[in-house]
């Protein structure tokens, strides 16, 4: 699914296929680092999306960061993304940052809605225009259930 995700963003994420015809993305840290988490969403036992979380916050220094988030096109608009997002956020209480590329307006609208819903509108949005990662970031806290 990572290849599909990277292909979906190829018009705004400056990357090219490698010599094997793949975008390539190393997942090693998600299996070996206790601060990294990988989630998979399924619908009727079929892969529908994924989320990758680490602690590489962009605004603060100690927050969960939604490193990658993807829902297969077939399942978009059916609530799969919202369900996955809420399950992931709820599984890791504490401070969070979720970022979207500046050009990805659909993702920005999605995350604003999700974050507003699970925080009763208590979040801060920042725009990062300098540094290695640039885009829109929602900063918020998830309280234990």
Backbone as JSON Lines, residues from 0, in Angstrom:
{"i":0,"aa":"X","n":[0.81,-1.2,0.0],"ca":[0.0,0.0,0.0],"c":[0.85,1.26,0.0]}
{"i":1,"aa":"X","n":[2.08,1.15,0.51],"ca":[2.95,2.33,0.51],"c":[3.22,2.83,-0.9]}
{"i":2,"aa":"X","n":[3.38,1.91,-1.84],"ca":[3.62,2.33,-3.22],"c":[2.4,3.08,-3.76]}
{"i":3,"aa":"X","n":[1.2,2.61,-3.45],"ca":[-0.03,3.31,-3.87],"c":[-0.1,4.69,-3.26]}
{"i":4,"aa":"X","n":[0.24,4.77,-1.98],"ca":[0.24,6.04,-1.25],"c":[1.2,7.03,-1.91]}
{"i":5,"aa":"X","n":[2.41,6.57,-2.17],"ca":[3.4,7.45,-2.76],"c":[2.99,7.86,-4.18]}
{"i":6,"aa":"X","n":[2.39,6.95,-4.92],"ca":[1.9,7.29,-6.25],"c":[0.81,8.35,-6.16]}
{"i":7,"aa":"X","n":[-0.11,8.2,-5.22],"ca":[-1.18,9.18,-5.03],"c":[-0.64,10.59,-4.81]}
{"i":8,"aa":"X","n":[0.49,10.69,-4.13],"ca":[1.07,11.99,-3.81],"c":[2.17,12.42,-4.77]}
{"i":9,"aa":"X","n":[2.39,11.67,-5.83],"ca":[3.52,11.95,-6.71],"c":[3.45,13.3,-7.4]}
{"i":10,"aa":"X","n":[2.26,13.88,-7.48],"ca":[2.16,15.21,-8.11],"c":[2.56,16.33,-7.15]}
{"i":11,"aa":"X","n":[2.61,16.04,-5.83],"ca":[3.0,17.1,-4.87],"c":[4.18,16.7,-3.99]}
{"i":12,"aa":"X","n":[4.58,15.44,-4.04],"ca":[5.72,14.96,-3.24],"c":[6.84,14.68,-4.21]}
{"i":13,"aa":"X","n":[7.91,15.45,-4.15],"ca":[9.0,15.36,-5.11],"c":[9.82,14.09,-4.9]}
{"i":14,"aa":"X","n":[9.42,13.05,-5.6],"ca":[10.14,11.78,-5.55],"c":[9.96,11.08,-6.89]}
{"i":15,"aa":"X","n":[10.88,10.21,-7.19],"ca":[10.84,9.47,-8.45],"c":[10.99,7.99,-8.17]}
{"i":16,"aa":"X","n":[10.61,7.19,-9.16],"ca":[10.78,5.75,-9.07],"c":[12.26,5.4,-9.12]}
{"i":17,"aa":"X","n":[12.65,4.33,-8.4],"ca":[14.04,3.91,-8.42],"c":[14.29,2.96,-9.6]}
{"i":18,"aa":"X","n":[15.46,2.36,-9.64],"ca":[15.83,1.49,-10.76],"c":[14.95,0.25,-10.84]}
{"i":19,"aa":"X","n":[14.24,-0.07,-9.77],"ca":[13.34,-1.23,-9.75],"c":[11.9,-0.84,-10.07]}
{"i":20,"aa":"X","n":[11.68,0.44,-10.37],"ca":[10.34,0.9,-10.66],"c":[9.48,1.09,-9.42]}
{"i":21,"aa":"X","n":[10.14,1.32,-8.29],"ca":[9.44,1.51,-7.02],"c":[9.83,2.86,-6.42]}
{"i":22,"aa":"X","n":[8.97,3.38,-5.59],"ca":[9.31,4.6,-4.86],"c":[10.24,4.26,-3.7]}
{"i":23,"aa":"X","n":[9.96,3.16,-3.03],"ca":[10.79,2.73,-1.91],"c":[10.52,3.54,-0.66]}
{"i":24,"aa":"X","n":[10.38,2.86,0.43],"ca":[10.15,3.5,1.72],"c":[10.56,2.49,2.78]}
{"i":25,"aa":"X","n":[11.51,2.84,3.59],"ca":[12.0,1.91,4.6],"c":[11.06,1.87,5.8]}
{"i":26,"aa":"X","n":[10.62,0.69,6.13],"ca":[9.73,0.49,7.28],"c":[10.45,-0.08,8.49]}
{"i":27,"aa":"X","n":[11.75,-0.29,8.4],"ca":[12.5,-0.96,9.46],"c":[12.26,-0.36,10.83]}
{"i":28,"aa":"X","n":[12.23,0.96,10.93],"ca":[12.1,1.59,12.24],"c":[10.75,1.29,12.89]}
{"i":29,"aa":"X","n":[9.73,1.0,12.07],"ca":[8.42,0.7,12.64],"c":[8.35,-0.68,13.28]}
{"i":30,"aa":"X","n":[9.32,-1.53,12.98],"ca":[9.35,-2.85,13.61],"c":[10.37,-2.9,14.74]}
{"i":31,"aa":"X","n":[11.33,-1.96,14.77],"ca":[12.41,-2.07,15.74],"c":[12.42,-0.98,16.8]}
{"i":32,"aa":"X","n":[11.67,0.09,16.63],"ca":[11.7,1.21,17.56],"c":[10.4,1.26,18.35]}
{"i":33,"aa":"X","n":[10.48,1.25,19.68],"ca":[9.28,1.22,20.52],"c":[8.44,2.49,20.39]}
{"i":34,"aa":"X","n":[9.0,3.56,19.86],"ca":[8.25,4.81,19.67],"c":[7.58,4.89,18.29]}
{"i":35,"aa":"X","n":[7.7,3.84,17.5],"ca":[7.09,3.81,16.17],"c":[5.98,2.75,16.16]}
{"i":36,"aa":"X","n":[4.89,3.08,15.5],"ca":[3.73,2.19,15.48],"c":[3.17,2.11,14.06]}
{"i":37,"aa":"X","n":[2.81,0.91,13.65],"ca":[2.21,0.69,12.34],"c":[0.81,0.11,12.53]}
{"i":38,"aa":"X","n":[-0.14,0.61,11.78],"ca":[-1.53,0.17,11.86],"c":[-2.01,-0.16,10.44]}
{"i":39,"aa":"X","n":[-2.85,-1.16,10.33],"ca":[-3.45,-1.53,9.05],"c":[-4.96,-1.56,9.23]}
{"i":40,"aa":"X","n":[-5.68,-0.99,8.27],"ca":[-7.14,-1.04,8.27],"c":[-7.59,-2.07,7.25]}
{"i":41,"aa":"X","n":[-8.59,-2.85,7.62],"ca":[-9.18,-3.79,6.69],"c":[-10.7,-3.58,6.64]}
{"i":42,"aa":"X","n":[-11.27,-3.95,5.51],"ca":[-12.71,-3.96,5.32],"c":[-13.04,-5.33,4.75]}
{"i":43,"aa":"X","n":[-13.85,-6.1,5.47],"ca":[-14.2,-7.46,5.04],"c":[-12.93,-8.27,4.72]}
{"i":44,"aa":"X","n":[-11.96,-8.18,5.62],"ca":[-10.69,-8.91,5.48],"c":[-9.85,-8.51,4.28]}
{"i":45,"aa":"X","n":[-10.1,-7.33,3.73],"ca":[-9.29,-6.82,2.62],"c":[-8.58,-5.55,3.09]}
{"i":46,"aa":"X","n":[-7.33,-5.4,2.67],"ca":[-6.58,-4.21,3.05],"c":[-7.26,-2.95,2.52]}
{"i":47,"aa":"X","n":[-7.42,-1.97,3.41],"ca":[-8.11,-0.73,3.04],"c":[-7.29,0.51,3.34]}
{"i":48,"aa":"X","n":[-6.24,0.4,4.16],"ca":[-5.43,1.57,4.48],"c":[-4.41,1.27,5.55]}
{"i":49,"aa":"X","n":[-3.65,2.28,5.89],"ca":[-2.64,2.13,6.94],"c":[-2.33,3.48,7.57]}
{"i":50,"aa":"X","n":[-1.7,3.41,8.73],"ca":[-1.19,4.59,9.42],"c":[0.16,4.24,10.03]}
{"i":51,"aa":"X","n":[1.11,5.16,9.94],"ca":[2.43,5.0,10.54],"c":[2.64,6.17,11.48]}
{"i":52,"aa":"X","n":[3.0,5.87,12.72],"ca":[3.17,6.9,13.75],"c":[4.57,6.79,14.33]}
{"i":53,"aa":"X","n":[5.21,7.94,14.55],"ca":[6.49,7.95,15.26],"c":[6.5,9.14,16.21]}
{"i":54,"aa":"X","n":[7.65,9.48,16.73],"ca":[7.76,10.6,17.68],"c":[8.55,11.75,17.05]}
{"i":55,"aa":"X","n":[8.51,11.89,15.75],"ca":[9.27,12.93,15.04],"c":[8.43,14.2,14.86]}
{"i":56,"aa":"X","n":[7.94,14.72,15.97],"ca":[7.1,15.92,15.94],"c":[7.81,17.06,15.22]}
{"i":57,"aa":"X","n":[7.06,17.9,14.56],"ca":[7.62,18.99,13.77],"c":[7.53,20.34,14.47]}
{"i":58,"aa":"X","n":[6.56,20.51,15.36],"ca":[6.37,21.78,16.06],"c":[6.95,21.7,17.46]}
{"i":59,"aa":"X","n":[6.5,20.72,18.24],"ca":[7.0,20.52,19.6],"c":[8.12,19.5,19.59]}
{"i":60,"aa":"X","n":[8.48,19.04,20.78],"ca":[9.59,18.09,20.84],"c":[9.17,16.72,21.37]}
{"i":61,"aa":"X","n":[7.97,16.62,21.91],"ca":[7.58,15.34,22.51],"c":[6.12,15.06,22.2]}
{"i":62,"aa":"X","n":[5.86,14.71,20.96],"ca":[4.49,14.41,20.56],"c":[4.49,13.27,19.55]}
{"i":63,"aa":"X","n":[3.39,12.56,19.49],"ca":[3.22,11.56,18.44],"c":[3.05,12.31,17.12]}
{"i":64,"aa":"X","n":[3.63,11.78,16.07],"ca":[3.54,12.37,14.74],"c":[2.94,11.35,13.79]}
{"i":65,"aa":"X","n":[1.89,11.74,13.09],"ca":[1.29,10.86,12.09],"c":[2.21,10.92,10.87]}
{"i":66,"aa":"X","n":[3.12,9.96,10.8],"ca":[4.15,9.98,9.76],"c":[3.56,9.75,8.37]}
{"i":67,"aa":"X","n":[2.67,8.79,8.25],"ca":[2.01,8.51,6.97],"c":[0.6,8.0,7.27]}
{"i":68,"aa":"X","n":[-0.34,8.35,6.4],"ca":[-1.73,7.92,6.57],"c":[-2.33,7.76,5.18]}
{"i":69,"aa":"X","n":[-2.96,6.61,4.93],"ca":[-3.45,6.33,3.58],"c":[-4.69,5.45,3.64]}
{"i":70,"aa":"X","n":[-5.64,5.76,2.77],"ca":[-6.81,4.92,2.57],"c":[-6.91,4.65,1.07]}
{"i":71,"aa":"X","n":[-7.08,3.38,0.71],"ca":[-7.23,2.98,-0.68],"c":[-8.44,3.72,-1.26]}
{"i":72,"aa":"X","n":[-8.31,4.2,-2.48],"ca":[-9.37,5.01,-3.12],"c":[-10.75,4.39,-3.02]}
{"i":73,"aa":"X","n":[-10.85,3.1,-3.2],"ca":[-12.14,2.4,-3.16],"c":[-12.89,2.67,-1.86]}
{"i":74,"aa":"X","n":[-12.16,2.88,-0.76],"ca":[-12.77,3.02,0.56],"c":[-12.85,4.47,1.04]}
{"i":75,"aa":"X","n":[-12.38,5.4,0.24],"ca":[-12.45,6.81,0.64],"c":[-13.89,7.28,0.6]}
{"i":76,"aa":"X","n":[-14.25,8.14,1.54],"ca":[-15.61,8.67,1.61],"c":[-16.59,7.73,2.28]}
{"i":77,"aa":"X","n":[-16.13,6.57,2.72],"ca":[-17.0,5.58,3.37],"c":[-16.8,5.52,4.88]}
{"i":78,"aa":"X","n":[-15.98,6.43,5.43],"ca":[-15.74,6.45,6.87],"c":[-14.56,5.62,7.33]}
{"i":79,"aa":"X","n":[-13.9,4.93,6.41],"ca":[-12.75,4.09,6.77],"c":[-11.62,4.94,7.33]}
{"i":80,"aa":"X","n":[-11.32,6.05,6.67],"ca":[-10.24,6.93,7.13],"c":[-10.52,7.51,8.5]}
{"i":81,"aa":"X","n":[-11.73,7.98,8.72],"ca":[-12.1,8.54,10.03],"c":[-12.0,7.47,11.11]}
{"i":82,"aa":"X","n":[-12.51,6.28,10.81],"ca":[-12.44,5.19,11.78],"c":[-10.99,4.84,12.12]}
{"i":83,"aa":"X","n":[-10.16,4.7,11.09],"ca":[-8.74,4.4,11.31],"c":[-8.08,5.51,12.12]}
{"i":84,"aa":"X","n":[-8.31,6.76,11.74],"ca":[-7.7,7.89,12.44],"c":[-8.08,7.89,13.92]}
{"i":85,"aa":"X","n":[-9.34,7.71,14.22],"ca":[-9.8,7.74,15.61],"c":[-9.24,6.57,16.41]}
{"i":86,"aa":"X","n":[-9.14,5.4,15.79],"ca":[-8.55,4.24,16.48],"c":[-7.08,4.48,16.79]}
{"i":87,"aa":"X","n":[-6.34,5.03,15.82],"ca":[-4.91,5.29,16.03],"c":[-4.72,6.35,17.1]}
{"i":88,"aa":"X","n":[-5.41,7.47,16.98],"ca":[-5.27,8.54,17.96],"c":[-5.63,8.05,19.35]}
{"i":89,"aa":"X","n":[-6.73,7.31,19.46],"ca":[-7.18,6.82,20.76],"c":[-6.25,5.8,21.39]}
{"i":90,"aa":"X","n":[-5.45,5.13,20.57],"ca":[-4.54,4.11,21.1],"c":[-3.28,4.72,21.72]}
{"i":91,"aa":"X","n":[-3.03,6.0,21.44],"ca":[-1.81,6.65,21.94],"c":[-2.18,8.0,22.56]}
{"i":92,"aa":"X","n":[-2.72,7.99,23.78],"ca":[-3.07,9.26,24.42],"c":[-1.83,10.14,24.62]}
{"i":93,"aa":"X","n":[-2.07,11.43,24.69],"ca":[-0.99,12.38,24.9],"c":[-0.95,13.41,23.8]}
{"i":94,"aa":"X","n":[0.15,14.14,23.7],"ca":[0.27,15.18,22.66],"c":[0.45,14.58,21.29]}
{"i":95,"aa":"X","n":[-0.15,15.24,20.31],"ca":[-0.12,14.79,18.92],"c":[0.16,15.93,17.98]}
{"i":96,"aa":"X","n":[0.75,15.59,16.84],"ca":[0.86,16.49,15.7],"c":[0.52,15.69,14.45]}
{"i":97,"aa":"X","n":[-0.35,16.26,13.62],"ca":[-0.71,15.64,12.35],"c":[-0.48,16.69,11.28]}
{"i":98,"aa":"X","n":[0.34,16.36,10.29],"ca":[0.68,17.34,9.26],"c":[0.25,16.92,7.88]}
{"i":99,"aa":"X","n":[0.01,17.92,7.05],"ca":[-0.34,17.68,5.66],"c":[0.47,18.62,4.78]}
{"i":100,"aa":"X","n":[0.82,18.15,3.61],"ca":[1.52,19.0,2.66],"c":[0.65,20.2,2.32]}
{"i":101,"aa":"X","n":[1.3,21.33,2.09],"ca":[0.57,22.57,1.82],"c":[-0.4,22.44,0.65]}
{"i":102,"aa":"X","n":[-0.05,21.65,-0.34],"ca":[-0.88,21.5,-1.53],"c":[-2.0,20.47,-1.37]}
{"i":103,"aa":"X","n":[-2.01,19.72,-0.28],"ca":[-2.97,18.64,-0.1],"c":[-4.19,19.14,0.69]}
{"i":104,"aa":"X","n":[-5.04,19.89,0.01],"ca":[-6.19,20.52,0.65],"c":[-7.24,19.51,1.11]}
{"i":105,"aa":"X","n":[-7.36,18.41,0.4],"ca":[-8.31,17.36,0.8],"c":[-7.89,16.78,2.15]}
{"i":106,"aa":"X","n":[-6.61,16.48,2.31],"ca":[-6.11,15.93,3.57],"c":[-6.26,16.95,4.69]}
{"i":107,"aa":"X","n":[-6.02,18.21,4.41],"ca":[-6.18,19.25,5.43],"c":[-7.61,19.3,5.94]}
{"i":108,"aa":"X","n":[-8.58,19.26,5.03],"ca":[-10.0,19.29,5.43],"c":[-10.34,18.05,6.25]}
{"i":109,"aa":"X","n":[-9.86,16.89,5.81],"ca":[-10.11,15.64,6.54],"c":[-9.58,15.73,7.96]}
{"i":110,"aa":"X","n":[-8.32,16.12,8.12],"ca":[-7.71,16.14,9.45],"c":[-8.29,17.23,10.33]}
{"i":111,"aa":"X","n":[-8.64,18.37,9.78],"ca":[-9.29,19.4,10.59],"c":[-10.59,18.87,11.17]}
{"i":112,"aa":"X","n":[-11.35,18.16,10.36],"ca":[-12.61,17.59,10.81],"c":[-12.4,16.52,11.88]}
{"i":113,"aa":"X","n":[-11.48,15.6,11.64],"ca":[-11.21,14.53,12.59],"c":[-10.72,15.1,13.91]}
{"i":114,"aa":"X","n":[-9.73,15.99,13.84],"ca":[-9.13,16.54,15.06],"c":[-10.15,17.39,15.82]}
{"i":115,"aa":"X","n":[-10.92,18.2,15.13],"ca":[-11.95,19.02,15.8],"c":[-12.95,18.12,16.51]}
{"i":116,"aa":"X","n":[-13.32,17.02,15.86],"ca":[-14.29,16.11,16.45],"c":[-13.8,15.39,17.69]}
{"i":117,"aa":"X","n":[-12.54,14.99,17.72],"ca":[-12.06,14.22,18.87],"c":[-11.44,15.1,19.96]}
{"i":118,"aa":"X","n":[-11.38,16.41,19.72],"ca":[-10.83,17.32,20.74],"c":[-11.82,18.41,21.12]}
{"i":119,"aa":"X","n":[-13.05,18.29,20.66],"ca":[-14.07,19.34,20.86],"c":[-13.56,20.69,20.37]}
{"i":120,"aa":"X","n":[-12.8,20.66,19.3],"ca":[-12.29,21.89,18.7],"c":[-11.07,22.48,19.38]}
{"i":121,"aa":"X","n":[-10.52,21.77,20.34],"ca":[-9.35,22.26,21.08],"c":[-8.06,21.82,20.4]}
{"i":122,"aa":"X","n":[-7.65,22.55,19.39],"ca":[-6.38,22.26,18.73],"c":[-5.82,23.56,18.15]}
{"i":123,"aa":"X","n":[-4.55,23.54,17.89],"ca":[-3.86,24.67,17.28],"c":[-3.37,24.22,15.91]}
{"i":124,"aa":"X","n":[-3.48,25.11,14.94],"ca":[-2.96,24.79,13.61],"c":[-1.82,25.72,13.29]}
{"i":125,"aa":"X","n":[-0.74,25.14,12.81],"ca":[0.45,25.91,12.44],"c":[0.77,25.66,10.98]}
{"i":126,"aa":"X","n":[1.39,26.65,10.35],"ca":[1.89,26.49,8.98],"c":[3.4,26.59,9.04]}
{"i":127,"aa":"X","n":[4.07,25.54,8.63],"ca":[5.52,25.51,8.62],"c":[5.99,25.77,7.19]}
{"i":128,"aa":"X","n":[6.79,26.82,7.02],"ca":[7.25,27.17,5.67],"c":[8.77,27.15,5.54]}
{"i":129,"aa":"X","n":[9.44,26.75,6.61],"ca":[10.9,26.6,6.55],"c":[11.26,25.25,7.16]}
{"i":130,"aa":"X","n":[12.44,24.77,6.86],"ca":[12.89,23.51,7.42],"c":[12.66,22.36,6.45]}
{"i":131,"aa":"X","n":[13.05,21.17,6.9],"ca":[12.97,19.98,6.05],"c":[11.54,19.6,5.72]}
{"i":132,"aa":"X","n":[10.63,19.71,6.68],"ca":[9.22,19.38,6.45],"c":[8.42,20.67,6.45]}
{"i":133,"aa":"X","n":[7.61,20.87,5.42],"ca":[6.79,22.08,5.31],"c":[5.35,21.7,5.04]}
{"i":134,"aa":"X","n":[4.44,22.45,5.64],"ca":[3.03,22.19,5.43],"c":[2.2,22.69,6.59]}
{"i":135,"aa":"X","n":[1.01,22.14,6.73],"ca":[0.05,22.52,7.77],"c":[0.08,21.44,8.84]}
{"i":136,"aa":"X","n":[0.1,21.85,10.12],"ca":[0.17,20.9,11.23],"c":[-0.91,21.24,12.26]}
{"i":137,"aa":"X","n":[-1.7,20.23,12.64],"ca":[-2.62,20.39,13.76],"c":[-1.93,19.82,15.01]}
{"i":138,"aa":"X","n":[-1.9,20.62,16.06],"ca":[-1.3,20.23,17.34],"c":[-2.42,20.1,18.37]}
{"i":139,"aa":"X","n":[-2.45,18.99,19.1],"ca":[-3.55,18.74,20.03],"c":[-3.17,17.66,21.02]}
{"i":140,"aa":"X","n":[-4.07,17.4,21.95],"ca":[-3.85,16.37,22.96],"c":[-5.03,15.4,22.95]}
{"i":141,"aa":"X","n":[-4.7,14.11,23.01],"ca":[-5.72,13.07,23.15],"c":[-5.68,12.6,24.6]}
{"i":142,"aa":"X","n":[-6.83,12.65,25.23],"ca":[-6.93,12.23,26.64],"c":[-7.28,10.75,26.71]}
{"i":143,"aa":"X","n":[-6.76,10.06,27.72],"ca":[-7.09,8.63,27.86],"c":[-8.59,8.41,27.96]}
{"i":144,"aa":"X","n":[-9.05,7.33,27.4],"ca":[-10.49,7.01,27.43],"c":[-10.93,6.58,28.81]}
